[in-house]
Amino acid sequence: MRSPKNILFLASWYPHPSNPTLGNFIQKHAEAASIHHNISTLSVHASDVSEVFVEQTKRDKLTEIRVFYPRASGLFKRLRQYMRWRNAVALGVATYRQLDGEPDIVHLNVVFPLGLLVKQHFPSTPLVITEHASALHEGPNAYPTWMLKRMLPVYQRAALVLPVSANLGERIKTLAGISYHVLPNVVNEEIFTLPNESTSSNRLVHISTLYEAAKNVHGMLRAVHHLSKKIQDFEFHIITDGDATQAKALANELGLLDRFVFFHGTMETQEIASFLHTCKALVLFSNFENFPCVIPEAWMSGVPVIATAVNGIPEFAHAENSILIEPRNEDQLTKAMLELLNGKRFDAQALRAYAMEHFSYAAVSKQLDEVYRNIRN
């Protein structure tokens, strides 16, 4: 049996107590990678603390290192914050080296901002990059030009770039002139399971941050309003770790709130898995999107998806597991929801089989193992 490698997961986004869902998809990749290798994650977080400190947790072959540092305020706030961030990264790297020495491979997750310091701290260590950021695409949340210029040399230095969709990979290829290999998001097949018995639920669910520019929540609510004029026996649930104030106001204005539309705050992974068991479909109405984890989580649970055919979604979503619609087309969304509520069926076993093949811990850990084994130190 081949010995495991020591991999440092540098994570620009990562869950922490103040934001338990931030970068949870990176944490899941780390968990998958730890099936075959020794994985340590390193993330840094500005926090309401008086002094910098390091927190370490260990689960099997996964060690998580989080460095918390005080938020800056007052005169020269940005400069002070930047220096504190750099010092926190340096402390995290030093902590890792005390625990494990030099890594065999640095696996950077989301280039900005931690990738800007990789060359300084690991000038000769092989580098792998997984990218999730939709800000690489042109649009309302696009990275500014100065930031892209600093990021491109990081991509070009990598032995391999692993975007979570080919759509994102093509964008990076256009910007940085590099090749790529798609590494999809991962789903824990032991948490997201088929329900013990089939449900006749009339529930639809949307799960997101409610970032309006991307998620088009207002358009989705208008479509739900149109749906309520055609059929009344349904519930539309929204689970979010974001600010629901505007969405609730619109739902109330449309006469939907607590009648057809119900809001829920942040849920733990197990809670989301259980909630999916009560739902007929997951609904997304995004204007742009890479490939969100919640889609394969739904499939793994035997739940079909209604989603817009944008960016990375059509690479995996098709007629046998989803209803794909045009972005911003509220009539199509209304029609798709009505179709499901009126009895359109998907094969739950087939949905899960597809998810197991592409997004399970077993499938993704195998891909990562092949990546790490093929990189020369």
C-alpha positions as CSV (number, residue, x, y, z in Angstrom):
1,M,0.0,0.0,0.0
2,R,1.4,3.4,-1.0
3,S,2.1,5.7,1.9
4,P,0.0,8.9,2.3
5,K,1.4,12.3,1.4
6,N,1.3,15.3,3.6
7,I,-0.9,17.9,2.0
8,L,-1.4,21.5,3.2
9,F,-4.9,22.8,2.2
10,L,-4.6,26.6,2.1
11,A,-8.1,27.9,2.3
12,S,-9.1,31.5,1.5
13,W,-12.6,30.6,2.6
14,Y,-13.3,28.1,5.4
15,P,-16.0,27.6,8.1
16,H,-15.4,29.2,11.5
17,P,-17.7,29.9,14.5
18,S,-18.8,33.4,13.2
19,N,-19.6,32.0,9.7
20,P,-20.1,28.2,9.9
21,T,-21.0,27.8,6.2
22,L,-18.2,29.9,4.6
23,G,-16.3,27.6,2.3
24,N,-17.9,24.5,3.6
25,F,-17.4,23.0,0.2
26,I,-13.6,23.4,0.7
27,Q,-13.9,21.6,4.0
28,K,-15.7,18.8,2.3
29,H,-12.9,18.5,-0.3
30,A,-10.4,18.3,2.5
31,E,-12.4,15.6,4.2
32,A,-12.5,13.6,0.9
33,A,-8.8,14.1,0.4
34,S,-8.0,12.8,3.9
35,I,-9.4,9.4,3.0
36,H,-6.1,8.6,1.3
37,H,-3.7,11.3,2.6
38,N,-2.7,13.4,5.6
39,I,-4.5,16.7,5.2
40,S,-4.0,19.9,7.2
41,T,-6.1,22.9,6.5
42,L,-5.0,26.4,7.2
43,S,-7.3,29.4,7.2
44,V,-7.1,32.9,8.8
45,H,-10.0,34.9,10.1
46,A,-10.5,38.5,11.2
47,S,-12.5,38.3,14.4
48,D,-13.6,40.2,17.5
49,V,-10.6,39.1,19.6
50,S,-8.1,41.1,21.5
51,E,-5.0,39.2,20.3
52,V,-4.1,36.7,17.7
53,F,-4.5,33.0,18.6
54,V,-4.4,29.6,16.9
55,E,-7.1,26.9,17.1
56,Q,-6.4,23.3,16.1
57,T,-8.8,20.5,15.7
58,K,-8.1,16.9,14.5
59,R,-10.4,14.3,13.0
60,D,-8.7,11.1,11.8
61,K,-6.2,12.2,9.1
62,L,-7.6,15.7,8.9
63,T,-6.1,18.5,11.0
64,E,-7.7,22.0,10.9
65,I,-5.6,25.1,11.8
66,R,-7.5,28.3,12.1
67,V,-5.8,31.6,13.0
68,F,-7.9,34.3,14.5
69,Y,-6.6,37.9,14.5
70,P,-8.2,41.2,15.8
71,R,-10.1,43.4,13.3
72,A,-8.4,46.7,12.8
73,S,-10.0,50.1,13.3
74,G,-9.2,53.8,13.4
75,L,-6.5,55.6,11.4
76,F,-4.9,53.6,8.5
77,K,-7.4,50.8,9.1
78,R,-6.8,49.0,5.8
79,L,-3.0,49.0,6.1
80,R,-3.2,47.7,9.7
81,Q,-5.7,45.0,8.7
82,Y,-3.5,43.9,5.9
83,M,-0.4,43.6,8.1
84,R,-2.4,41.7,10.7
85,W,-3.6,39.3,8.0
86,R,0.0,38.8,6.7
87,N,1.2,38.1,10.3
88,A,-1.7,35.7,10.9
89,V,-0.8,33.8,7.7
90,A,2.9,33.6,8.8
91,L,1.8,32.3,12.2
92,G,-0.4,29.7,10.6
93,V,2.4,28.5,8.4
94,A,4.8,28.3,11.3
95,T,2.2,26.3,13.3
96,Y,1.8,23.9,10.4
97,R,5.6,23.4,10.1
98,Q,5.9,22.7,13.8
99,L,3.2,20.0,13.5
100,D,4.2,18.4,10.2
101,G,7.3,19.9,8.8
102,E,7.3,20.7,5.1
103,P,4.3,19.7,3.0
104,D,4.7,17.4,0.0
105,I,2.1,19.5,-1.8
106,V,0.3,22.8,-1.2
107,H,-3.3,22.6,-2.3
108,L,-4.6,26.2,-2.5
109,N,-8.3,26.6,-2.4
110,V,-9.5,29.9,-4.0
111,V,-6.5,32.0,-5.1
112,F,-7.5,35.3,-3.6
113,P,-6.3,36.3,-1.1
114,L,-4.1,33.4,0.4
115,G,-2.6,32.6,-3.0
116,L,-0.8,35.9,-3.1
117,L,1.5,34.7,-0.3
118,V,2.1,31.1,-1.5
119,K,5.4,31.9,-3.3
120,Q,6.7,33.7,-0.2
121,H,6.1,30.9,2.2
122,F,6.4,27.9,-0.2
123,P,8.7,28.9,-3.0
124,S,9.6,25.4,-4.3
125,T,6.7,23.2,-3.0
126,P,4.5,21.7,-5.7
127,L,1.2,23.7,-6.0
128,V,-2.3,22.5,-6.8
129,I,-5.2,25.0,-7.0
130,T,-8.9,24.4,-6.7
131,E,-10.9,27.4,-7.7
132,H,-14.5,28.2,-6.7
133,A,-14.8,32.0,-7.2
134,S,-17.5,33.2,-9.5
135,A,-15.9,36.6,-9.3
136,L,-13.5,35.4,-12.0
137,H,-16.4,35.8,-14.5
138,E,-17.4,39.2,-15.8
139,G,-20.4,40.6,-14.0
140,P,-21.5,42.6,-11.0
141,N,-19.2,40.9,-8.5
142,A,-16.2,40.5,-10.8
143,Y,-12.7,40.9,-9.4
144,P,-11.2,44.3,-10.2
145,T,-8.4,44.3,-12.8
146,W,-5.6,45.0,-10.4
147,M,-6.6,41.9,-8.3
148,L,-6.7,39.7,-11.4
149,K,-3.2,40.8,-12.4
150,R,-1.9,39.7,-9.0
151,M,-3.8,36.4,-9.2
152,L,-2.7,35.2,-12.7
153,P,0.9,34.4,-11.9
154,V,-0.4,32.1,-9.1
155,Y,-2.4,30.1,-11.5
156,Q,0.5,29.9,-13.9
157,R,2.8,28.6,-11.2
158,A,0.5,25.7,-10.4
159,A,1.3,22.1,-11.4
160,L,-2.5,21.6,-11.9
161,V,-5.6,23.8,-11.7
162,L,-8.8,22.1,-10.6
163,P,-11.9,24.3,-11.1
164,V,-15.2,23.0,-9.9
165,S,-16.7,23.4,-13.4
166,A,-15.4,23.4,-17.0
167,N,-17.1,26.8,-17.4
168,L,-14.9,28.3,-14.7
169,G,-11.9,26.4,-16.1
170,E,-12.3,27.9,-19.5
171,R,-12.4,31.4,-17.9
172,I,-9.2,30.7,-16.1
173,K,-7.7,29.3,-19.2
174,T,-8.6,32.4,-21.1
175,L,-7.1,34.7,-18.4
176,A,-4.0,32.7,-17.5
177,G,-3.3,30.5,-20.5
178,I,-3.3,27.3,-18.5
179,S,-4.9,23.9,-18.8
180,Y,-7.2,22.5,-16.1
181,H,-9.0,19.4,-14.9
182,V,-12.5,19.7,-13.4
183,L,-12.9,18.6,-9.8
184,P,-16.6,18.7,-8.8
185,N,-17.9,19.6,-5.4
186,V,-18.2,16.7,-3.1
187,V,-21.2,15.4,-1.1
188,N,-21.1,13.2,2.0
189,E,-23.1,10.2,0.9
190,E,-23.5,9.0,4.5
191,I,-25.3,12.2,5.5
192,F,-27.3,12.8,2.3
193,T,-29.2,9.6,1.9
194,L,-32.5,8.5,0.4
195,P,-35.5,8.8,2.7
196,N,-36.7,5.6,4.4
197,E,-40.0,6.0,2.7
198,S,-41.2,8.0,-0.3
199,T,-42.8,11.3,0.4
200,S,-45.9,12.9,-1.2
201,S,-44.7,16.3,0.0
202,N,-45.8,19.4,-1.8
203,R,-42.7,21.3,-0.5
204,L,-40.2,23.1,-2.7
205,V,-37.0,24.4,-1.2
206,H,-34.4,27.0,-2.1
207,I,-31.0,27.1,-0.3
208,S,-28.6,29.9,-0.7
209,T,-27.0,33.1,0.7
210,L,-29.8,35.1,-1.0
211,Y,-27.1,37.3,-2.7
212,E,-29.6,38.9,-5.1
213,A,-27.3,39.7,-8.0
214,A,-26.5,36.0,-8.3
215,K,-29.5,34.2,-6.9
216,N,-32.3,36.4,-8.3
217,V,-34.4,35.8,-5.2
218,H,-36.9,38.5,-6.1
219,G,-37.5,37.0,-9.5
220,M,-38.0,33.6,-7.9
221,L,-40.5,35.0,-5.4
222,R,-42.5,36.6,-8.2
223,A,-42.6,33.3,-10.0
224,V,-43.9,31.7,-6.7
225,H,-46.5,34.4,-6.6
226,H,-47.6,33.5,-10.2
227,L,-47.7,29.8,-9.1
228,S,-50.0,30.6,-6.2
229,K,-52.5,32.0,-8.6
230,K,-52.6,28.5,-10.3
231,I,-52.3,26.2,-7.4
232,Q,-52.6,26.7,-3.6
233,D,-51.6,23.3,-2.2
234,F,-47.8,23.9,-1.9
235,E,-45.1,25.3,0.3
236,F,-42.0,27.1,-0.8
237,H,-39.2,27.1,1.8
238,I,-36.1,29.3,1.8
239,I,-33.1,28.2,3.9
240,T,-30.4,30.9,4.2
241,D,-27.3,31.9,6.1
242,G,-27.6,35.4,4.5
243,D,-29.7,38.5,5.1
244,A,-33.4,37.7,4.3
245,T,-34.7,41.2,5.1
246,Q,-35.5,42.3,1.6
247,A,-36.7,38.8,0.5
248,K,-39.1,38.7,3.4
249,A,-40.4,42.2,2.7
250,L,-41.1,41.2,-1.0
251,A,-42.8,37.9,0.1
252,N,-44.9,39.9,2.5
253,E,-45.8,42.5,-0.1
254,L,-46.9,39.7,-2.5
255,G,-49.0,38.0,0.2
256,L,-46.8,34.9,0.3
257,L,-45.1,35.2,3.7
258,D,-46.0,32.4,6.1
259,R,-48.8,31.4,3.7
260,F,-46.9,29.9,0.8
261,V,-43.3,31.1,1.5
262,F,-41.5,30.1,4.8
263,F,-38.0,31.3,5.8
264,H,-35.4,29.4,7.8
265,G,-32.0,30.5,9.2
266,T,-28.7,28.7,9.0
267,M,-29.0,24.9,9.2
268,E,-26.4,22.3,10.0
269,T,-25.5,19.8,7.2
270,Q,-27.5,17.1,8.9
271,E,-30.5,19.4,9.2
272,I,-30.4,20.2,5.5
273,A,-30.2,16.6,4.6
274,S,-33.2,15.8,6.7
275,F,-35.1,18.7,5.3
276,L,-34.5,17.6,1.7
277,H,-36.2,14.3,2.6
278,T,-39.5,16.3,2.9
279,C,-39.1,18.2,-0.4
280,K,-40.4,17.5,-3.9
281,A,-37.6,19.6,-5.5
282,L,-34.8,22.0,-5.0
283,V,-35.3,25.3,-6.8
284,L,-32.5,27.7,-8.0
285,F,-33.0,30.7,-10.2
286,S,-29.5,32.0,-10.5
287,N,-28.3,34.7,-12.9
288,F,-24.8,33.2,-12.6
289,E,-23.4,30.3,-10.7
290,N,-20.4,27.9,-10.8
291,F,-21.8,24.6,-9.5
292,P,-23.3,24.9,-6.0
293,C,-23.0,22.0,-3.6
294,V,-26.7,22.0,-2.8
295,I,-27.5,20.6,-6.3
296,P,-25.6,17.3,-5.9
297,E,-26.7,17.2,-2.3
298,A,-30.3,17.2,-3.5
299,W,-29.5,14.4,-6.1
300,M,-27.8,12.3,-3.5
301,S,-31.0,12.6,-1.5
302,G,-33.1,11.5,-4.4
303,V,-34.5,15.0,-5.0
304,P,-34.6,16.6,-8.5
305,V,-33.6,20.1,-9.2
306,I,-35.1,23.1,-11.1
307,A,-32.3,25.4,-12.1
308,T,-31.2,27.9,-14.6
309,A,-28.8,26.7,-17.4
310,V,-26.0,29.1,-16.4
311,N,-22.2,28.6,-16.1
312,G,-21.3,25.2,-14.7
313,I,-24.8,23.9,-14.0
314,P,-25.6,22.3,-17.4
315,E,-22.4,20.3,-17.2
316,F,-24.0,18.0,-14.7
317,A,-27.8,18.9,-14.8
318,H,-29.8,17.3,-17.6
319,A,-33.3,16.1,-18.3
320,E,-33.0,12.9,-16.2
321,N,-32.1,14.8,-13.0
322,S,-33.4,18.3,-13.5
323,I,-35.6,20.8,-15.2
324,L,-33.4,23.4,-16.8
325,I,-34.8,26.9,-17.5
326,E,-33.5,30.2,-18.9
327,P,-32.1,32.7,-16.4
328,R,-34.6,35.5,-15.5
329,N,-37.5,33.7,-17.3
330,E,-40.1,33.7,-14.5
331,D,-42.8,32.1,-16.7
332,Q,-40.5,29.1,-17.3
333,L,-39.8,28.8,-13.6
334,T,-43.5,29.0,-12.8
335,K,-44.2,26.3,-15.4
336,A,-41.4,24.0,-14.1
337,M,-42.6,24.2,-10.5
338,L,-46.2,23.6,-11.5
339,E,-45.1,20.6,-13.6
340,L,-43.4,19.0,-10.6
341,L,-46.3,19.8,-8.2
342,N,-48.8,18.3,-10.7
343,G,-47.0,15.0,-10.7
344,K,-43.8,15.0,-12.9
345,R,-41.6,12.2,-11.4
346,F,-37.9,11.5,-11.3
347,D,-36.3,8.2,-10.3
348,A,-34.8,8.8,-6.9
349,Q,-32.5,5.8,-7.1
350,A,-31.2,7.0,-10.4
351,L,-30.6,10.5,-9.0
352,R,-28.6,9.0,-6.2
353,A,-26.6,6.7,-8.5
354,Y,-25.6,9.6,-10.6
355,A,-24.5,11.6,-7.5
356,M,-22.6,8.6,-6.2
357,E,-20.7,8.3,-9.5
358,H,-19.7,12.0,-9.7
359,F,-19.8,13.6,-6.3
360,S,-19.4,11.1,-3.5
361,Y,-16.5,11.1,-1.1
362,A,-15.3,7.8,-2.7
363,A,-15.4,9.3,-6.3
364,V,-13.8,12.7,-5.4
365,S,-11.2,11.2,-3.0
366,K,-10.1,8.9,-5.8
367,Q,-9.6,11.8,-8.2
368,L,-7.6,13.7,-5.6
369,D,-5.5,10.7,-4.9
370,E,-4.6,10.4,-8.6
371,V,-3.7,14.1,-8.7
372,Y,-1.4,14.0,-5.7
373,R,0.3,10.7,-6.8
374,N,1.1,12.1,-10.3
375,I,2.7,15.3,-9.0
376,R,6.5,15.1,-8.6
377,N,8.0,16.6,-5.6
